[in-house]
Amino acid sequence: MSRQVDSSITKLLDGFALDGDENAICDFTIADQNSVAESQGITPTTSSNFKPVLGSNVTYVVACVIINESNEVLMMQEAKESCAGKWYLPAGRMEKNETIVQAAAREVLEETGLECNPTTLLVVETAGGMWYRFVLTAEVVGGELKTPARADKESLQAKWISNLQEITLRSNDIIHLIEKAQLYHSRNRDSQWHKNILPAPAPHVKDLLRLIVVIKKRSTNKLHVLLSEKTALHFPTCEINPAKSLHSTLRRFMVEMFGADVGQHRPLGLLNLEHDPTADGCCLTLLVAFRAPLEEVPLIGKCVWQELEQDVENRLLTIITTKNSSVELHVVR
């Protein structure tokens, strides 16, 4: 079992999806979350059989931050009446039967005239459990920059911008994303940025949060990972509640496994994202680290700690101790 666990973590770190059997189990469904709420005298607002339907009750947005060799960012000028003339990143809603990568490349082509190959995820943003923005960076591989003469309903024009102060932005929410991409592109070869990771193709009918929860055992100084014992051993997984922030969903799940006095822990970033257009859900794999040693963190759920092999421990410790070594998860609300 130890070798299988280490192999699964390695897969996730290398940007691959887990096998079907490991994706089939959910430890804390919305029905379970509703039962807990009702036992506390709270009336749930989400149906226990909630299922994400793209364009209906869940929104996936893509945004692409492309930086050129002069550290300029590719921007488009809005054509929409509500924000006409203002500037923004090429971005938009995903369409049915599109992968995240396909959607990002389509938006860049429609709004800037340039063809691109997305290279990595940089940030995943969530608002509640119903709105997700997948932020990628990419390399330009062709096309022609859209000029005002080619303005259409998608955009008025596109430009490489060196100073954001010279334009009027549609919203300041993209400044952080641009700064992140510029940092990524200016990184040193020996820096510890995460590998290029694109969404792994795996269909999910629900929006799921998979946890890689790690802790040090004081007596051995070895890193351990949490496994759920619900049916087959697997990484703890819960449904993302569309009515709650992702932090709230995480907190409720941790309490379910560790009790109300769950020790101090912190979410560090995403190791992986799984999505396939044959289903409308996705799965976010989040790394969570405890500060206290294993001996001081009691378990109340059906879970066990599993010691990790040295090479996997080393990879995870690098992520735990190094900024920008996982994909940023930004919880808007």
DATACOR-V622471 format. One line per field, one symbol per residue. ss: DSSP state (H for helix, E for strand, L for the rest). burial: # if it has 24 or more other C-alpha atoms within 12 Angstrom, else .. A space follows every 10 residues. Layout:
# DATACOR-V622471
ss=???
burial=???
This chain:
# DATACOR-V622471
ss=LHHHHHHHHH HHHLLLLLLH HHHLLLLELH HHHHHHHHHL LLLLLLLLLL LLLELLLEEE EEEEELELLL LLEEEEELLL HHHLLLEELE EEELLLLLLH HHHHHHHHHH HHLEEEEEEE EEEEEEELLL EEEEEEEEEE EEELLLLHHH LLLLLLEEEE ELLHHHLLEL LHHHHHHHHH HHHHHLLLLL LLLLLLLLLE LLLLLLLEEE EEEEEEELLL LEEEEEEELL LLLELLEEEL LLLLLHHHHH HHHHHHHHLL LLLLEEEEEE EEEEELLLLL LEEEEEEEEE LLLHHHLLLL LLEEEEELLH HHHHHHHHHH HLLLLLEEEE ELL
burial=....##.### .#######.. .######### ####...... .....#...# ####...### #######... ..#######. .....##### #####..### ########## ########## ########## ########## ....##.... #..####### #..#....## ...#..#### ##.##..... ..######## ########## ######.... .#######.. ..######## #######.## ########.. .##.###### #######.## ########## ..##..###. ########.. .##.###.## ...####### #..
